[in-house]
Amino acid sequence: MERMNSWSSSVVSRNSSTLSRRISHHVDDDVESETVSEAGDIGDRALHSRRHSESSSFQLPNDRTATTRVIDRNPASNFEERVDQEDIKNESDRELPKIFNYASCLIQLAVLGILGVLTRFLLQKLFGQVAGVTNDQTIIYPDLPSNMVGSFLMGWFGVVFKQDISNVSEHLAIALTTGYLGSLTTFSGWHQKMLELGVSGHWLFTVLGFLIGLFLVAYSIIFGVETAKGFKWLLGKLKMSSGSQNHSSKFNWKVAKRTHRLAVMVFFLIMLGLLWGVSGALVAREFKHGGSAAELWFACMVGPLGVWIRWLLARLNGRGIGREGLFKWIPFGTLIANVSAAWTMTALATVKKSVNTKKCDTVVTGVQFGLLGCLSTVSTFAAEFNAMRESRHPWRAYLYAMLTICVSFIFGILLYAIHVWKM
């Protein structure tokens, strides 16, 4: 009987340990999947999680542990603790109303999105017309330099220094990564150029263009992360040598007060008004003539809409499918933004070939370069790809890349190629 009891207890112990290992592995896998899929952006969820994370880290003054911690400190730090507690009490007073919080974020996204469009245009002209490096008929497509530069900068400001920027302003961190770097890079432009090469008969160039393009942007963000880590390490060494770390707490650059938030919102609102006003005036002047100038300024007017849509779609990242959250590791927000932008750009390309008028070319090209160029992104895609590649399941990175490219390309062939071959 005793032997039977010991055997049953050992079986129960082994089963419970096996179950606990499975549960632990499942939980770790879910956490890793959410972390990987949210490597780029989580959309407007950041506005809610930020307030929750800040408040959850605070401890009330009547907490016993907090009281003990205050007593143990010296009078100077005790005073600082009381000041911090007063700030905590006034935290609700410092927060903008929800509608203003959203408005401020959307305005900053729009401004940085327009600046991203302008930078992408300048890089196209610099490497295309001036340097003669890029070309529509080769695998070195016109948007490759901007995709590489944006991915490199994403390694700096979207990976290594993102938290430091968020400590100053959460809206600025979102606007810089989702707005500027997301608009500086474009997946739809890359996809369309490779599609046109394939339809024209250069299928080898198409395959090489996708492979080399993926390789270059992947190593651009790796290079950005490594150089940013080196720069951060150097800053730490300089602070240690100068002893400035003892006084770092005196400088608080965080945009926290309500008046500061309102001032920042008004500043960016004025900038947005100026950018839209200048763009609208130049579109009205250049529209009848057509050309790249009219297309650029029209793109600046419609570009923010693409940034806003992508930012809202990013809330799907890390959510998975269904109630059980299947495939959480796939950032569906970024995937939908890139695929839908590529499909829409292909459809507009067929319209452009069918109508073939100066006004149609201006509107279609402006929408392709502005709205769809901002809706799709390579910098966020590269950040997600890099995070998956460094996870416990590196195969997910290549599956995610193949899924994005193949789904976009197959539909493009069905829509664009059939139309071109009929002509």
PAFI-698308 format. One record per residue (C-alpha): residue number from 1; chain; x, z, y. Coordinates in steps of 0.05 Angstrom, whole numbers. Each point is the difference from the previous one (the first is absolute). Last residue first. Layout:
<sites>
num NUM cadena A u X w Z v Y
...
</sites>
This chain:
<sites>
num 423 cadena A u -58 w -1477 v 925
num 422 cadena A u -27 w 25 v -66
num 421 cadena A u 69 w 29 v -15
num 420 cadena A u -2 w 41 v 64
num 419 cadena A u -68 w 30 v -15
num 418 cadena A u 17 w 16 v -72
num 417 cadena A u 66 w 31 v 23
num 416 cadena A u -32 w 46 v 51
num 415 cadena A u -56 w 33 v -37
num 414 cadena A u 20 w 5 v -73
num 413 cadena A u 74 w 5 v 17
num 412 cadena A u -14 w 55 v 50
num 411 cadena A u -41 w 39 v -50
num 410 cadena A u 58 w -2 v -49
num 409 cadena A u 50 w 18 v 54
num 408 cadena A u -34 w 63 v 26
num 407 cadena A u -13 w 29 v -69
num 406 cadena A u 70 w -18 v -22
num 405 cadena A u 37 w 30 v 59
num 404 cadena A u -35 w 67 v 4
num 403 cadena A u -3 w 10 v -76
num 402 cadena A u 73 w -21 v -8
num 401 cadena A u 22 w 50 v 53
num 400 cadena A u -41 w 56 v -31
num 399 cadena A u 26 w -16 v -70
num 398 cadena A u 71 w -1 v 28
num 397 cadena A u -8 w 69 v 32
num 396 cadena A u -37 w 28 v -60
num 395 cadena A u 59 w -15 v -45
num 394 cadena A u 38 w 56 v 37
num 393 cadena A u -42 w 54 v -35
num 392 cadena A u 37 w 66 v 12
num 391 cadena A u 2 w -18 v 74
num 390 cadena A u 55 w -35 v 38
num 389 cadena A u -30 w -70 v -10
num 388 cadena A u -69 w 27 v 19
num 387 cadena A u 27 w 27 v 66
num 386 cadena A u 36 w -66 v 14
num 385 cadena A u -62 w -42 v -13
num 384 cadena A u -42 w 46 v 45
num 383 cadena A u 50 w -5 v 57
num 382 cadena A u 6 w -76 v -11
num 381 cadena A u -76 w -9 v 3
num 380 cadena A u -1 w 42 v 64
num 379 cadena A u 53 w -45 v 31
num 378 cadena A u -32 w -64 v -28
num 377 cadena A u -67 w 3 v 36
num 376 cadena A u -66 w -36 v 2
num 375 cadena A u -53 w 15 v 53
num 374 cadena A u 50 w -10 v 56
num 373 cadena A u 18 w -71 v -21
num 372 cadena A u -74 w -13 v -15
num 371 cadena A u -22 w 20 v 70
num 370 cadena A u 58 w -28 v 39
num 369 cadena A u 36 w -58 v -34
num 368 cadena A u -60 w -26 v -39
num 367 cadena A u -50 w 14 v 55
num 366 cadena A u 45 w -34 v 51
num 365 cadena A u 12 w -58 v -47
num 364 cadena A u -75 w -9 v -10
num 363 cadena A u -17 w 5 v 74
num 362 cadena A u 55 w -46 v 24
num 361 cadena A u -8 w -51 v -55
num 360 cadena A u -75 w -3 v 11
num 359 cadena A u 11 w -13 v 74
num 358 cadena A u 50 w -56 v -13
num 357 cadena A u -43 w -34 v -54
num 356 cadena A u 14 w -10 v -74
num 355 cadena A u -68 w 18 v -28
num 354 cadena A u 16 w -7 v -74
num 353 cadena A u 73 w 22 v 2
num 352 cadena A u -16 w 62 v 42
num 351 cadena A u -59 w 17 v -45
num 350 cadena A u 45 w -3 v -61
num 349 cadena A u 51 w 45 v 35
num 348 cadena A u -57 w 48 v 17
num 347 cadena A u -16 w 8 v -74
num 346 cadena A u 73 w 13 v -16
num 345 cadena A u 5 w 52 v 56
num 344 cadena A u -63 w 34 v -26
num 343 cadena A u 28 w 4 v -71
num 342 cadena A u 67 w 28 v 24
num 341 cadena A u -35 w 51 v 45
num 340 cadena A u -45 w 22 v -57
num 339 cadena A u 59 w 8 v -47
num 338 cadena A u 43 w 40 v 49
num 337 cadena A u -56 w 46 v 24
num 336 cadena A u -28 w 11 v -70
num 335 cadena A u 68 w 18 v -28
num 334 cadena A u 16 w 46 v 58
num 333 cadena A u -64 w 39 v -10
num 332 cadena A u 5 w -3 v -76
num 331 cadena A u 66 w 38 v 0
num 330 cadena A u 7 w -2 v -77
num 329 cadena A u 27 w 67 v -26
num 328 cadena A u -70 w 28 v -2
num 327 cadena A u -16 w -47 v -58
num 326 cadena A u -64 w 36 v -20
num 325 cadena A u -28 w 51 v 48
num 324 cadena A u -48 w 34 v -48
num 323 cadena A u -58 w -10 v 47
num 322 cadena A u 12 w -75 v 3
num 321 cadena A u 63 w -38 v 15
num 320 cadena A u 63 w 31 v 31
num 319 cadena A u 2 w 41 v 64
num 318 cadena A u 75 w -2 v 16
num 317 cadena A u -8 w -55 v 52
num 316 cadena A u -74 w -13 v 15
num 315 cadena A u 8 w 32 v 69
num 314 cadena A u 47 w -58 v 15
num 313 cadena A u -61 w -45 v 10
num 312 cadena A u -13 w 34 v 67
num 311 cadena A u 71 w -13 v 24
num 310 cadena A u -3 w -72 v -26
num 309 cadena A u -64 w -13 v 39
num 308 cadena A u 28 w 31 v 64
num 307 cadena A u 64 w -41 v -4
num 306 cadena A u -39 w -65 v -11
num 305 cadena A u -43 w 15 v 61
num 304 cadena A u 62 w 15 v 41
num 303 cadena A u 25 w -72 v -12
num 302 cadena A u -60 w -35 v 33
num 301 cadena A u 25 w 0 v 72
num 300 cadena A u 74 w -7 v -17
num 299 cadena A u -16 w -59 v -46
num 298 cadena A u -35 w -35 v 58
num 297 cadena A u 63 w 11 v 41
num 296 cadena A u 44 w -31 v -55
num 295 cadena A u -45 w -59 v -14
num 294 cadena A u -4 w -19 v 74
num 293 cadena A u 76 w 2 v 5
num 292 cadena A u 11 w -37 v -66
num 291 cadena A u -38 w -62 v 21
num 290 cadena A u -69 w -12 v 29
num 289 cadena A u -8 w -33 v 68
num 288 cadena A u -72 w 21 v 10
num 287 cadena A u 16 w 71 v -22
num 286 cadena A u 60 w 10 v 45
num 285 cadena A u -33 w 30 v 62
num 284 cadena A u -56 w 38 v -34
num 283 cadena A u 49 w 24 v -52
num 282 cadena A u 48 w 23 v 54
num 281 cadena A u -55 w 41 v 35
num 280 cadena A u -23 w 30 v -66
num 279 cadena A u 71 w 20 v -20
num 278 cadena A u 14 w 31 v 68
num 277 cadena A u -65 w 40 v -3
num 276 cadena A u 9 w 20 v -72
num 275 cadena A u 70 w 26 v 12
num 274 cadena A u -19 w 34 v 65
num 273 cadena A u -61 w 33 v -29
num 272 cadena A u 39 w 23 v -61
num 271 cadena A u 54 w 30 v 45
num 270 cadena A u -53 w 36 v 41
num 269 cadena A u -31 w 27 v -64
num 268 cadena A u 69 w 21 v -24
num 267 cadena A u 11 w 42 v 62
num 266 cadena A u -71 w 28 v -2
num 265 cadena A u 9 w 22 v -72
num 264 cadena A u 68 w 32 v 15
num 263 cadena A u -30 w 38 v 59
num 262 cadena A u -59 w 23 v -43
num 261 cadena A u 47 w 25 v -54
num 260 cadena A u 42 w 37 v 52
num 259 cadena A u -62 w 32 v 31
num 258 cadena A u -23 w 22 v -69
num 257 cadena A u 65 w 34 v -14
num 256 cadena A u 38 w -20 v -63
num 255 cadena A u 48 w -58 v 14
num 254 cadena A u 59 w 31 v -35
num 253 cadena A u 65 w -2 v 38
num 252 cadena A u 18 w 72 v -11
num 251 cadena A u 70 w 19 v 23
num 250 cadena A u 16 w 74 v -4
num 249 cadena A u 2 w -1 v -76
num 248 cadena A u 62 w -45 v 2
num 247 cadena A u 41 w 55 v 32
num 246 cadena A u 36 w 25 v -62
num 245 cadena A u 6 w -70 v -27
num 244 cadena A u 42 w -18 v 60
num 243 cadena A u 62 w 30 v -31
num 242 cadena A u 41 w -61 v 21
num 241 cadena A u 30 w -10 v -69
num 240 cadena A u -65 w 14 v -35
num 239 cadena A u -39 w -47 v 46
num 238 cadena A u 51 w -55 v -12
num 237 cadena A u -4 w 9 v -75
num 236 cadena A u -76 w -3 v 1
num 235 cadena A u 2 w -63 v 42
num 234 cadena A u 48 w -31 v -50
num 233 cadena A u -46 w 17 v -58
num 232 cadena A u -58 w -32 v 37
num 231 cadena A u 41 w -63 v 12
num 230 cadena A u 19 w -3 v -73
num 229 cadena A u -72 w 10 v -21
num 228 cadena A u -21 w -55 v 48
num 227 cadena A u 54 w -47 v -28
num 226 cadena A u -24 w 13 v -71
num 225 cadena A u -74 w -8 v 16
num 224 cadena A u 11 w -64 v 39
num 223 cadena A u 43 w -31 v -54
num 222 cadena A u -53 w 16 v -51
num 221 cadena A u -53 w -29 v 47
num 220 cadena A u 40 w -65 v 6
num 219 cadena A u 14 w 0 v -74
num 218 cadena A u -73 w -7 v -16
num 217 cadena A u -11 w -50 v 56
num 216 cadena A u 56 w -44 v -26
num 215 cadena A u -19 w 3 v -74
num 214 cadena A u -74 w -14 v 14
num 213 cadena A u 18 w -60 v 43
num 212 cadena A u 49 w -25 v -52
num 211 cadena A u -52 w 4 v -55
num 210 cadena A u -57 w -29 v 41
num 209 cadena A u 41 w -56 v 29
num 208 cadena A u 33 w -15 v -67
num 207 cadena A u -68 w -11 v -31
num 206 cadena A u -24 w -43 v 58
num 205 cadena A u 65 w -39 v 4
num 204 cadena A u -6 w -17 v -74
num 203 cadena A u -71 w -24 v 13
num 202 cadena A u 22 w -49 v 54
num 201 cadena A u -58 w -50 v -11
num 200 cadena A u -33 w 2 v 69
num 199 cadena A u -51 w 49 v -29
num 198 cadena A u 56 w 48 v -20
num 197 cadena A u 33 w -1 v 69
num 196 cadena A u -67 w 11 v 34
num 195 cadena A u -13 w 60 v -44
num 194 cadena A u 69 w 29 v 15
num 193 cadena A u -15 w -7 v 75
num 192 cadena A u -68 w 32 v -8
num 191 cadena A u 25 w 60 v -39
num 190 cadena A u 53 w 17 v 51
num 189 cadena A u -50 w -6 v 57
num 188 cadena A u -50 w 43 v -38
num 187 cadena A u 51 w 54 v -15
num 186 cadena A u 17 w 15 v 72
num 185 cadena A u 51 w 44 v 33
num 184 cadena A u 3 w 19 v 74
num 183 cadena A u -73 w 20 v -4
num 182 cadena A u 12 w 54 v -53
num 181 cadena A u 63 w 22 v 37
num 180 cadena A u -37 w 8 v 66
num 179 cadena A u -68 w 28 v -19
num 178 cadena A u 5 w 32 v -69
num 177 cadena A u 71 w 28 v 10
num 176 cadena A u 5 w 11 v 75
num 175 cadena A u -74 w 13 v 12
num 174 cadena A u -5 w 51 v -57
num 173 cadena A u 62 w 37 v 22
num 172 cadena A u -23 w -2 v 73
num 171 cadena A u -68 w 28 v -20
num 170 cadena A u 32 w 58 v -37
num 169 cadena A u 40 w 18 v 62
num 168 cadena A u 65 w 39 v 7
num 167 cadena A u 0 w 31 v -70
num 166 cadena A u -25 w -67 v -25
num 165 cadena A u 63 w -33 v 26
num 164 cadena A u 43 w 49 v -40
num 163 cadena A u -45 w -11 v -61
num 162 cadena A u 10 w -75 v 4
num 161 cadena A u 75 w 4 v 9
num 160 cadena A u 22 w -17 v -71
num 159 cadena A u -58 w -41 v -26
num 158 cadena A u -41 w -38 v 52
num 157 cadena A u 48 w 4 v 59
num 156 cadena A u 66 w -18 v -34
num 155 cadena A u -20 w -35 v -64
num 154 cadena A u -56 w -33 v 38
num 153 cadena A u 53 w -27 v 47
num 152 cadena A u 32 w -38 v -57
num 151 cadena A u -68 w -25 v -24
num 150 cadena A u -16 w -25 v 70
num 149 cadena A u 68 w -35 v 7
num 148 cadena A u -8 w -34 v -68
num 147 cadena A u -72 w -22 v 13
num 146 cadena A u 18 w -23 v 70
num 145 cadena A u 58 w -42 v -28
num 144 cadena A u -43 w -29 v -56
num 143 cadena A u -58 w -22 v 45
num 142 cadena A u 27 w -71 v 11
num 141 cadena A u 11 w -15 v -74
num 140 cadena A u 69 w -2 v -31
num 139 cadena A u -28 w -31 v -64
num 138 cadena A u 2 w -67 v 35
num 137 cadena A u -49 w -49 v 32
num 136 cadena A u -27 w 45 v 55
num 135 cadena A u 71 w 15 v 25
num 134 cadena A u 43 w 60 v 15
num 133 cadena A u 74 w 0 v 20
num 132 cadena A u -2 w -47 v 60
num 131 cadena A u 32 w 52 v 47
num 130 cadena A u -42 w -17 v 61
num 129 cadena A u -62 w -34 v -28
num 128 cadena A u -10 w 41 v -64
num 127 cadena A u 39 w 65 v 2
num 126 cadena A u -14 w 15 v 73
num 125 cadena A u -69 w -33 v 3
num 124 cadena A u -25 w 38 v -61
num 123 cadena A u 32 w 64 v 24
num 122 cadena A u -36 w -7 v 67
num 121 cadena A u -67 w -11 v -34
num 120 cadena A u 9 w 61 v -45
num 119 cadena A u 18 w 42 v 61
num 118 cadena A u -62 w -23 v 37
num 117 cadena A u -45 w 16 v -59
num 116 cadena A u 32 w 69 v -8
num 115 cadena A u -11 w 14 v 74
num 114 cadena A u -73 w -17 v -10
num 113 cadena A u -4 w 48 v -59
num 112 cadena A u 35 w 55 v 40
num 111 cadena A u -54 w -5 v 53
num 110 cadena A u -58 w -5 v -50
num 109 cadena A u 24 w 58 v -43
num 108 cadena A u 8 w 43 v 63
num 107 cadena A u -71 w -16 v 20
num 106 cadena A u -27 w 14 v -70
num 105 cadena A u 35 w 68 v -3
num 104 cadena A u -26 w 21 v 68
num 103 cadena A u -70 w -23 v -16
num 102 cadena A u -1 w 38 v -66
num 101 cadena A u 22 w 65 v 33
num 100 cadena A u -48 w -13 v 57
num 99 cadena A u -58 w -6 v -49
num 98 cadena A u 22 w 62 v -37
num 97 cadena A u 4 w 44 v 61
num 96 cadena A u 72 w 13 v 22
num 95 cadena A u 36 w 59 v -29
num 94 cadena A u 35 w 49 v 47
num 93 cadena A u -60 w 47 v 5
num 92 cadena A u -5 w 5 v -75
num 91 cadena A u 73 w 21 v -3
num 90 cadena A u -11 w 56 v 51
num 89 cadena A u 3 w 55 v -52
num 88 cadena A u 62 w -32 v -31
num 87 cadena A u 34 w -4 v 68
num 86 cadena A u -13 w 74 v 9
num 85 cadena A u 31 w 12 v -68
num 84 cadena A u 61 w -40 v 20
num 83 cadena A u 8 w 42 v 62
num 82 cadena A u -6 w 63 v -42
num 81 cadena A u 54 w -26 v -47
num 80 cadena A u 45 w -17 v 58
num 79 cadena A u -7 w 72 v 25
num 78 cadena A u 18 w 27 v -68
num 77 cadena A u 60 w -48 v -1
num 76 cadena A u 25 w 33 v 63
num 75 cadena A u -18 w 71 v -23
num 74 cadena A u 38 w -6 v -66
num 73 cadena A u -36 w -17 v -64
num 72 cadena A u -23 w 46 v -56
num 71 cadena A u -63 w 19 v 36
num 70 cadena A u -22 w -73 v 8
num 69 cadena A u 10 w -15 v -74
num 68 cadena A u -39 w 61 v -20
num 67 cadena A u -58 w -21 v 44
num 66 cadena A u 2 w -71 v -29
num 65 cadena A u -2 w 27 v -70
num 64 cadena A u -58 w 45 v 17
num 63 cadena A u -41 w -56 v 31
num 62 cadena A u -32 w 26 v 64
num 61 cadena A u 39 w -50 v 43
num 60 cadena A u -28 w -59 v -38
num 59 cadena A u 46 w -44 v -40
num 58 cadena A u 9 w -74 v 16
num 57 cadena A u 19 w -52 v -52
num 56 cadena A u -72 w -16 v -16
num 55 cadena A u -15 w -15 v 73
num 54 cadena A u 54 w -52 v 5
num 53 cadena A u -16 w -33 v -66
num 52 cadena A u -74 w -3 v 16
num 51 cadena A u 12 w -31 v 69
num 50 cadena A u 47 w -52 v -30
num 49 cadena A u -45 w -14 v -60
num 48 cadena A u -57 w -23 v 45
num 47 cadena A u 38 w -49 v 44
num 46 cadena A u 42 w -23 v -58
num 45 cadena A u -63 w -20 v -37
num 44 cadena A u -6 w -55 v 53
num 43 cadena A u 48 w -43 v -39
num 42 cadena A u 40 w 27 v -58
num 41 cadena A u 64 w -39 v 14
num 40 cadena A u 62 w -28 v -34
num 39 cadena A u 24 w 50 v -52
num 38 cadena A u -72 w 19 v -16
num 37 cadena A u 0 w -37 v -66
num 36 cadena A u 64 w 34 v -21
num 35 cadena A u -22 w 70 v 18
num 34 cadena A u -68 w -9 v -32
num 33 cadena A u 30 w -26 v -64
num 32 cadena A u 53 w 55 v -1
num 31 cadena A u -54 w 53 v 7
num 30 cadena A u -42 w -32 v -55
num 29 cadena A u 60 w -6 v -46
num 28 cadena A u 18 w 73 v 12
num 27 cadena A u -72 w 21 v -16
num 26 cadena A u -1 w -41 v -64
num 25 cadena A u 68 w 26 v -22
num 24 cadena A u -22 w 72 v 13
num 23 cadena A u -65 w -12 v -38
num 22 cadena A u 38 w -31 v -58
num 21 cadena A u 51 w 56 v -1
num 20 cadena A u -56 w 52 v 2
num 19 cadena A u -35 w -34 v -58
num 18 cadena A u 64 w -1 v -41
num 17 cadena A u 12 w 73 v 16
num 16 cadena A u -72 w 17 v -19
num 15 cadena A u 5 w -39 v -65
num 14 cadena A u 66 w 33 v -19
num 13 cadena A u -27 w 69 v 16
num 12 cadena A u -65 w -13 v -39
num 11 cadena A u 41 w -24 v -60
num 10 cadena A u 45 w 61 v 4
num 9 cadena A u -61 w 46 v 3
num 8 cadena A u -31 w -34 v -60
num 7 cadena A u 64 w 8 v -40
num 6 cadena A u 7 w 73 v 20
num 5 cadena A u -72 w 13 v -19
num 4 cadena A u 7 w -34 v -67
num 3 cadena A u 64 w 39 v -16
num 2 cadena A u -35 w 65 v 19
num 1 cadena A u -56 w -18 v -48
</sites>
